[in-house]
Amino acid sequence: MFWLKRNRKNNRLQRTLLYFLGLLLAISTALPAYIQSNFLNEFVSLKMVSLFFIIANLLTVFTILLFPQLIKKLTNYFLAKTVLVIYMASLLGLALSTNTAMAFCSIILFIISSNLIWINMDVMLESFSTNAQTGRIRTTYFTFMNLGWILAPNLSAYLINLGNYTLPFLVAAGLVVPFLIIFLYAGRHLKDRVRYKKETILKSFKRMWKNKNLRGIFFIALLLQIFYSSAVVYIPIYLHQNLGISWNTLGLMFSIMLLPFVIFEIPAGIIADKYIGEKEILYLGIFILIASLFLFFYIKTPIIWLWTLTLFLSRVGASLIEAMRETYFFKLVDVKNLSFINFFRTTSPLGYVIGPALVILIINFLPLQYIFLILAIIMLTGFFFIASIKDTK
């Protein structure tokens, strides 16, 4: 009994440490997120920016699919340290970029490494989680991460106004240093604790695909990532370049916009764990998100308060979907199913392939804001995928 209590206490301590590391890493990854499209747009056209993101994210999908085999051979802890170094190098490369080739190579490394390090964090957190508390643990973790995303836009805008796009990349790289120091210091507690299931990528994919619940939540997650690709890449371009809203104003707008991720995710996780399960909250989230996308299309003037309110509303919907996406998936899957976790995380780069590909098609015939109308129509399929999964309550 004493050992069990001590083990639970240790698990709580390690989770708390991972929450804090998630906050540091989130600030670091969020600082470049809302400026990367405008940064690349200084070197190439909007079509080429979209093409860059498609190529970078296709490479990311391929890397993620190979990642489980590397984790099984080299351990998650060792790979996390390696990926962190590559991630830091990519940020320094972005800060020092003076030509298209260097910017392109650096953005590829940044996108790949930032996706992989979050998988490393997933594996570590799942090692210290139990199914009964999955909703609470995952949403607390994401709340810390999202707090970093709230802090980053204002900081990023402030740094751009001090000079140019170089400073946000440098500060993002600098935040890796304390992360790495803490990570190395706490290493003995964060090392791999389980034996992973050994099976081929194809076998894992077939097993996951045959499970209608895993398949359904995969597509729900993919829809959310397609929305994020437009939100992170094209909304800043549209608001800054098309509507003429300054970076100072955008920084404040984006910080307010992201508040729902801190306000709603933990309560949603607790409600899903204790009371109603995930489906009802998913339905509400997808409805709100679709409504906000229609508003993105119809609002064509730079009315700051109206855009801020609409952006906030979109993130209310996204935060509910994100909380339930994490809660539902990790109730079905544990850390031993490493390949399932990696397949699930391919939804992020896949979203950034599909979103920019849509934009390339749309801007050949229509103004940029039509991406929001078409996305709203695509998101309607979310109701079908939610209906296809079985609730955990």
N, C-alpha and C positions, 0 to 999 in steps of 0.2 A: 504493500500500500504506500509506504514511504517512497519507494522507487518510482511508483506511478505518478505521485504528486510532484516529485523532483523532475521527472521527464516532462510533465506538462508545463512546469515552470520554465524549464530550459527551452521548450518549444516556443513559448510566449516570448522569451527574450530574443531568440533567433528571428522570430517573425517581426518583432519591433525593430531589430537591426535592419532587416530587409525592407521594412517600410521606409526607414530613413534613407537607405541607399537608393530606393526607388525614387524618393523625392529629389535627391541630388542628380540622379541620372535623367529624370524627367526634365529638370530645368536645363540640363545640358543638351538634351535632344530637342527640346521645344524652342530654344533660342534661335537655331537656324531654320526651324520648320516653316514659320510664316514669312520668311524672307528669301528662302532658297529659290522660289520661282522668279521673283523679281531680280535676284542676284544673277541667275542664269540668263534672264531676259536682257541683261546688259551685254551679253556676249552673242546671243543668237535670237532668232524670232520666236514668237509664241508657239508656232508649230514645232520648231526644233526643241523647245523646252519640253513640250509634251512627249516628243520622241525620246529625249534623254531619260525622262522618267519611265517610259515603257521599257527601254533597254535595261536600265538599272534595276528595275523591279523584276523583270524576267530572270536576270542573273541571280537576284535575291531568292526567288522561288527555287531555282535549281540548287543553290547553296543550302537553303533550309532543308530540302529533301535529303541532302547528303549529311546534314548535321547530326542526326541520331547516331549514325555509324561512327562518326568522329567522337561523340560523347562517350559511347560505349568503349572505344579504344583508349581514349586519352583522359577521360573523366570530365564531368561538367565543370568542376572547379578550375582545372588547368585551362580548359578552353575559354572560360570566362575571362581569365587574366590575359590570355592571348588576344581575344577579341577586343578587350578594353584598350590595349596598346594600338591595335589597328584603327579603332574608332578615334582615338586621340590624334593619330597621325593624319587621318582623313580630314579632321577639323582644321588642323594646322595647314594642310594642303589647300583647303578652301580659303583660309585667311590669306594665303600667299599667292593665290591664283592670279595670273596676269594674262592668261590666254585661254582659249576655248578648250584645248586638249587637257590642260591641267585642271580646269574647273570640272570637266566631264569625268576625268579619272577620280578626282576627289569626291564628287557627288556619288559616284558608284560605290566607292569604298564606304562612304558615310551611310548610305542607305542599307547596304548589306550588313555592315557591322552593327548599326543601331537596331536592326531587326534581330540579329543573332544574340546580342547581349540581353535583350528582353526575354528571349527563350531561356537563356541561362538562368535568369532571375525567376522565371516561371517554374523551372525544375527545382530550384532551391526552395522556393516558397511552398510548393506542393509537398516537399519532403517533411514540412513542419505543419501540415494541415490535416484536419479530419473532416469527413463528409458532413457530419452534423453541424459543423461551423463554417462550411465552405462559403456560403453567402456572405457571412460577416467578415471572414478573413480576406476574401478576394476583393470585396468592395472597400474595405479599409485600406488595403494595399493600393487599389486604384484611386482612392481619395487622396492619398499622399502623392501619388504620381500626378494626379490632376491639379493638385495644389501647385506643383512645379509648373504645369502648363499655364496656370493663372498668373503666376509671378513673371513668366518669361516674356509675354508680348510687350508689356510696358518697359521692361528692362531692355529688350531688343530694340524697341523704338528709340529709347534714350541713347543707347550706344550708337545707333545709326546716325542720330543727330549730332553726336560728338565728332563723328568722322565720316565713316562709310560702312560698308558691309563687313569690313575686316574685323572690327571689334567684337561683334556678337560671336563670330566663329572662334576668336581667341579666348573669350571668356568661357564659352562652352567647352573648349579644350582644357582650360584651367580647372574647371570643376571636376574633371576626371581624376586629378591628382588627389584630392581628399577622399574621393570614392575609392581609389586604388589603395591608399594607405589603410583605410578602415577595413577594406576587403581582405587585404593581406594579413592584418592584425587579427581578424576574426576567422582566419582561414580554417583552423582546426574544427571549428563548429559548422562551417559551411561546406565542408567536403562531402562528396557523394556518400549517401547512407543506404542505398538500395542496389540490388542487382537488377539491371534493366532486362526486359524481355528481348531475346535475340530472334529477329525475323527479318525477312527481306522487305524492301520498300513496297514492292508490289503486293506482297501478302498483307502487310499492314493496311495498305490502301483498300484492298478488297474487303478486309474485315470491317473497316470503318464505314465503307460505302454500303455494306449490307445492313448496317444498323441504322434504321430510319431516324432515330433520335439524333445520333451523331451527324448524319447526313443533313437533317433539317437545321440543326444549330450551326453547322458549317455554312450553309447558304445564308442564314440570317446574319452571321458574322461577316460574310462576304459583302452583303448589301450595305452593312454599316461602314465597311472599309471603302466601298465605292463612294459613299457619301463623304467620308473623311478626305478622300483624294481631291474631291472638288472643293471641300471646305478649306483645306490647307493650301492647295496649289492655286486654285482659280478665284476664290472669293477675295483674297488680298489683291490680286491683279485687277479684278473687276472694280473693287471699291477704290483702289489707289489710282489706277490708270484711267479707267472709264468714267468713274464718278468724281475723281479729283479729291478724295478725302486724304488728308495728310497722315503721315506715319504717327505723329503724336496722338492724333485723334483715334487712329486705328488701334494703337497700343492699348488705350483705355477701353475702347469698344470690345476688343478681343478678350481683355481681362474680365470684363463684366459678363461677356458671352460665355465664358468657361465656368462661371460660378455654379451652375447646376451640377457639374461633376462632383463638386465638393458637398453640395447641399443634399442631393437626392440619392446618391449611390449607396451609402451605408444604410439609410432607412429602407431602401428597396431590397437590399440583401437580407436584412433582418426579417422583413415581411415575407420574403420568399422562403426563408428557412423555417419560420414559425407558423405561418398562416396559410397563404394561398398558392404557394408555388410560383412558377415563373411565367406561365403563359399569359395570364391577365395583364401583367406588367409589360410584357413584350407587345401585346396588342395596343396598349395605351401609348407606348413609346413610338411605335411605327406610325400610328395615326398622327401624333404631334409632329413627327419628323416630316411626313408627307405634306402636311398643312403648311409648315414653314418653308418648304421648298417651292410650293406654289407662290407663297408671298415673295420669296427671293426673285421670282420671275416677274411678278406684277409691280414691284416697287422699282421705279426707274429714276427717282430723284434722290440726291444725297441728303436726305433728312436724317440727321444723326440719331435722334432719339428713336425714330421708327426702325431704322436699320439695327440699332443696338437691341431693341426689344425683340425684333424678328430673329436676330442671331441668338439671343438668349433662349428664345422659344425652341429653336432648332436643337440646342444643346440639352434642353430638358428632355426632349425625345431621345436624343443620342445617348444621354447618360443612363436612362432607364434601359435601353437596349443593351448598352455596354455592360451594365451591372448584371443583367440576366444572362447575357451571353457567357460571361465568366462563371457565374454561379452554376448555371445549368451544365455547361461542358465539364467543369471540374468536379461535379457530383457524379458524372458518368465515368470519368477517367482519373486514374491515379498516376503517380510519378513513374511507375514501372512501364506504363504505356507511352514510352518516350516518343515513338513514331507518331502516335495519335496527336500528341501536343504539337509536334513539328508540322504535321499536316494542317492542323487547326490554325497555326500561325502563318501559314502561306496565304491566308485570306488577306493579310495586310498588304504584301507586295502585289498580290493578284488584283486587289482593289485599285492600286496605283498603276496597274497595266490597263485595266478596263476603263477607268475614269479618263485618263489622258487620251486613250484611243478614241473614246466617244467624242472628246473635245476636238481632236483632229478632224473627225468626220463632220462635226457640227459647224465649226468655224469656216469650213469651205463653202457653206451655203447660208448660214444664219449668224446673227450676232451672238456674242459669248453668253449672254444671259439665258439663251435657250437651253443651255446645258442643265439649268435648274428645273425647267419644265420637264425635260426628258427624264431626268433623274427621279422626279416625283412619280412619273408614270412607272418607271422601273421598280421603284420602292413598293408599289402596290402588290408586287409578287410576294412581299414579306408576309402578308396575311395568309397566303397559301402555306408557306414554310412553317409559320407558327402553328397553324392548324394540324400540320403533319406530325408534330412531336408530342410525346406523352408527358404530361406534367409530373413533377416529382412529389406533389401533394395530392 
